Amino acid sequence: MPVVVLFIIFVVLLVIAVPVSITLGITSVLPSVFDPSFTVGAKYLIRAMFGGLDSFPLLAVPMFVLSGIIMAKGGISKKLFDVFAYFLGKFTAGMPCAVIVTCLFYGAISGSAPATVAAVGSMTIPILSNLGYDLTFSTAIVAVAGGLGVIIPPSIPFIMYGMASGASVSDLFLAGIIPGLMIGALLMLYAIYHCKRYGEDKEKIHAEVQMLHDKGLLKVLKESFFALLSPVIILGCIYTGVASPTEAAVISVFYALIISLFVYKSIKLHDIWPILVEAIRTFTPILFILAASTAFSRVLTLMQVPQTVSEFILNNFHSPVAILLIINLFLLIVGMVMDTTPAILILTPILLPIVQAIGMNPIQFGVIMVVNLAIGFVTPPIGVNLFVASSLTDVPVMQIAKKALPMIAFFLAALLLITFIPAISIGIL
């Protein structure tokens, strides 16, 4: 079966809204259906699916999902926001900047962009709106800053890339720190520009910040201490060698439970069962996509798709700069129409040999891929962050996307810097 026909069927199934896992399963089976001599049969595909799920690093994903949900229900995001609002609130764009920094820290807890948007947005958007900020702007800044959740470690997409490429997950986590901080800083610069241009209600903002200052710094820090400590514990366990990323994910679950149950007392024992149900409902679709994408990637490998694509790009584009720009453009388009997990698992075996052929470090490429797909979180038609943010405020998705365009431009500027300055992502490895 021609590869082009297979990809056309794949795209058509996605366009008519067939679930991604089913689409991957159908396209994995088609070559053997149309060509009985094809080496991969149904039994092999089923073994490939189960084999793809038999992975110790993969266990980190459901654990980080569960940890993120516990912390969202436990009000961790509010504790984080209060401490950043205390320090930044009196400056120009201080409150939007506090939201961005909260997304950075919450991303270091949940590892998920949609989870960051839901947890931070549900708490901060009403606050920004009450302070006089435009509702669409407030929604857009949370939607875009939520994308930092997959760049700042621990990151679920980095775990997926590590599985697909064989790269060290710990190194990927480390490589994501400076790019994440840089993008956060660029978003804050835009927030300052926006607030200087359109103005702020200084009186309302001062009153809100003054309430925090009336509490006193020690009380604000005391209330936020365990929330601020959570990413330190998770990443500290990984980089001191105390725990692997998977073991650190389990530690984060127990930490979230203990803090939410016994320190903040924001959840009760009877809340644990609904939290577990929500975590299972969140992770199960990812599990099916993982299984099906493993089979699909095996089929593509046997059809020599990675080699064909690699030869085509390397034969037609001789400049490393041109090759990297083409790959970035391709990943941006993919991010608009496909979820992060299948995109990483399908495209890594195809694109990684190309960038390695021009001398790029696999760790750097992992950061480039995740940043590209993070931009996809806030670009229609799939843009998951846009839909999550829209569900919080009832602002139409396209209005949020339009307001987010300048912030996406800053994201793209960061992407170019990460692509052509390796030290940004791998300088501290």
C-alpha positions, -999 to +999 in steps of 0.1 A: +000+000+000+015+034-010+026+055+019+009+086+004-025+068+004-020+057+040-014+093+051-043+107+031-066+082+048-051+091+082-057+128+076-093+122+063-102+102+094-089+130+116-108+156+097-141+137+100-135+136+138-127+099+142-109+096+176-071+097+173-066+063+189-091+046+165-075+065+135-041+052+144-054+016+148-072+017+115-042+030+096-019+005+113-040-024+100-046-012+065-012-021+049-017-058+059-053-057+047-045-045+012-012-064+009-013-099+024+025-102+019+031-072+043+052-085+072+030-070+099-002-089+108-029-083+134-011-105+160+021-085+157+002-052+160-015-063+192+018-074+207+033-040+196+005-022+214+009-041+247+047-039+243+045-001+239+027+002+272+051-020+291+074+008+301+086+020+335+091+056+324+055+056+312+042+051+347+052+087+355+024+100+332-006+088+352+012+097+385+018+133+373-018+134+360-031+123+394-008+146+413-019+176+392-056+169+399-051+165+436-032+198+438-059+215+417-086+203+440-065+212+470-062+249+460-025+248+455-027+273+426-043+299+449-015+296+474+011+301+446-007+331+431-010+349+465+028+349+471+036+361+435+009+388+437+024+400+470+057+407+453+046+417+418+011+432+423+022+469+428+042+470+395+028+477+361+011+445+348+020+430+382-011+409+385-010+394+349+027+387+355+018+370+388-005+348+368+023+339+343+047+330+372+019+309+388+016+290+355+053+284+355+053+270+391+021+250+386+035+236+354+064+223+375+038+204+396+013+191+371+034+185+339+004+192+318-007+224+299-045+218+300-043+210+337-023+242+343-049+263+325-078+247+344-062+250+378-047+285+375-074+299+352-104+289+373-089+309+402-071+338+385-093+348+356-122+360+380-096+379+400-082+397+370-117+404+357-127+419+390-096+441+389-108+456+357-087+437+331-104+428+299-120+393+302-107+381+268-072+393+276-073+376+310-085+344+294-059+345+266-029+351+290-039+321+310-044+299+279-009+309+265+010+308+298-006+274+305+016+261+276+045+265+299+032+235+318+047+212+292+081+230+289+089+235+326+099+201+342+084+177+350+067+175+316+045+147+303+055+154+267+092+152+276+085+117+291+068+107+258+097+121+238+122+102+260+102+070+253+102+076+215+138+087+212+156+069+239+169+102+253+173+107+290+141+120+306+162+137+334+183+155+308+151+166+290+137+180+322+169+199+329+170+212+293+134+226+296+142+249+325+159+279+307+135+278+277+105+278+300+118+307+320+127+326+289+093+322+274+077+332+307+098+364+307+088+372+271+051+368+280+056+391+310+072+417+287+041+416+265+018+419+295+037+450+306+034+465+271-004+457+270-011+472+303+009+504+295-010+508+263-045+500+276-041+510+312-050+494+345-074+502+374-046+511+399-071+517+427-087+482+425-053+465+421-038+485+451-068+474+473-063+438+463-026+438+469-030+457+501-051+429+515-022+405+510+003+431+525-020+435+555-016+397+561+021+403+563+049+386+543+055+359+569+019+348+569+017+348+531+049+328+528+037+304+556+004+297+537+023+292+504+054+274+517+043+239+510+029+248+476+063+265+467+081+235+481+064+209+458+084+215+426+116+217+447+109+183+462+099+167+428+129+180+408+153+178+438+146+140+441+154+136+404+186+156+402+201+145+435+197+109+423+173+100+451+146+090+427+140+085+390+114+106+372+088+078+376+096+074+413+095+112+418+060+112+402+048+088+428+064+109+455+045+139+441+012+121+445+018+113+482+031+148+488+000+163+472-023+140+492-006+147+525-004+185+520-040+188+508-055+164+534-035+173+566-018+207+560-042+229+540-072+206+548-087+216+514-099+181+505-115+154+526-111+116+525-144+112+507-130+135+479-103+110+470-125+086+451-138+112+427-103+125+422-091+089+412-120+086+388-112+119+372-075+109+369-085+076+352-108+094+328-080+118+319-053+092+314-073+064+297-075+082+263-038+089+265-032+051+272-052+041+240-033+067+219+000+054+233-008+018+224-021+026+189+007+050+181+033+024+190+018+000+165+015+028+139+052+038+144+062+001+139+043+000+106+059+033+094+093+019+102+087-013+082+074+009+053+107+028+056+088+061+060+115+077+083+142+069+058+121+082+029+113+115+046+148+120+057+162+114+023+137+138+007+145+167+031+182+162+031+183+159-007+162+189-014+173+212+014+211+215+019+213+243+044+209+233+081+190+266+086+165+258+059+161+222+072+154+234+107+129+261+095+110+235+074+109+211+104+097+239+127+070+249+102+059+213+098+057+208+136+037+240+140+011+228+115+010+194+131+005+210+165-026+228+151-044+196+142-030+169+164-027+163+202+008+164+217+012+127+226+005+111+192+024+138+175+055+131+195+053+093+193+046+093+155+070+121+144+100+116+166+112+084+148+107+103+114+123+136+123+150+127+148+173+110+122+171+142+100+183+166+127+209+141+139+222+141+103+229+178+105+245+175+139+218+185+164+217+170+199+186+148+205+179+167+238+178+200+220+155+186+194+132+173+221+129+209+235+122+223+200+095+197+194+078+203+227+079+241+223+064+238+188+036+216+201+031+239+231+023+266+206-003+242+191-021+243+225-032+278+217-038+276+179-070+266+163-086+242+153-075+218+180-059+242+205-068+223+237-058+253+260-082+275+241-111+252+247-103+247+284-100+285+289-132+291+269-151+266+291-140+287+322-152+320+309-176+313+280-155+336+258-156+322+222-125+302+212-117+324+182-118+356+203-093+341+227-071+330+198-072+365+183-062+381+216-035+355+220-018+362+187+008+388+200+017+364+228+021+335+203+045+358+183+067+360+214+065+322+217+076+319+181+106+343+188+116+321+217+113+290+194+137+305+169+162+313+197+160+278+211+164+263+176+195+283+166+212+288+200+218+253+214+232+267+247+197+278+257+185+242+260+216+221+265+241+246+279+235+234+315+237+197+307 
